[in-house]
Amino acid sequence: MRMPEKYSSPIAYLWSILITILSIFTLEQWVAIVGIVCTIGTFLVNWYYKRKEYKLKEYHYGEDT
């Protein structure tokens, strides 16, 4: 069962682009990039929920918190 060329050519191009992008950095560089992205993501999630908690407390207890 062969895949039609209409589908296999775009898939081959997408794979080649993906592999080219992944091969730009070494494994150690990818680990550093993923660590930085996860740290920034954690900061943003914490900021969002702390802000939400603050607004909820402000609404519940009034403006003097």
Secondary structure, DSSP 8 states (H G I E B T S, - for coil): ----HHHHHHHHHHHHHHHHHHTTS-HHHHHHHHHHHHHHHHHHHHHHHHHHHHHHHHHHH-TT-
